[in-house]
Amino acid sequence: MTSDVIFAFSAQPDEEQTRAALRHLFRQNFVLIRSLGTALFLIGLISLTWDGSASLSGICLGLGVAFVFVVPPLVLRRIWRKMSSTINLPITYRVDDQGVFVANELIEQLLRWPAVTRIEELPGMTILRVGDSAFVTLRTGELSAEEAAALTEFVKARVGRAA
């Protein structure tokens, strides 16, 4: 059964919103990196108190602090730089029973519903996940609250497991 429901709209990407989406999507990786940093920091503290070996302790403490506070923002900045030339352009969306069509002046992509494994909602956007690492963001912040809610419900009804 097909319906004639079509959502068609355009959106201007927002850098902060894109960064929030990337932080959200990579949060498990950042937890792992920060956990490693915390472990290194604790090893450095233990080594400093028991051995008194300043060089090994200093390395562990420094790496621990770097993995907790420096590495995640650097990774996020690097991802943003690599992606910004294609995602920083105005985006046109068409969402219908066939799937989600996303286009800007450089890219056209049709994401069919069977490929979408789950959705995640953030303020002003819905993230469509494809497998473990691929994603498409639907920028709903420029839609009215009613339109955004209708679009989200439409998408949820077509995704196998909604988050």
Summary of the structure (lengths in Angstrom):
residues: 163
radius of gyration: 20.9
end to end distance: 24.6
largest distance: 72.4
contacts: 465
relative contact order: 0.17
helix: 52%
strand: 23%
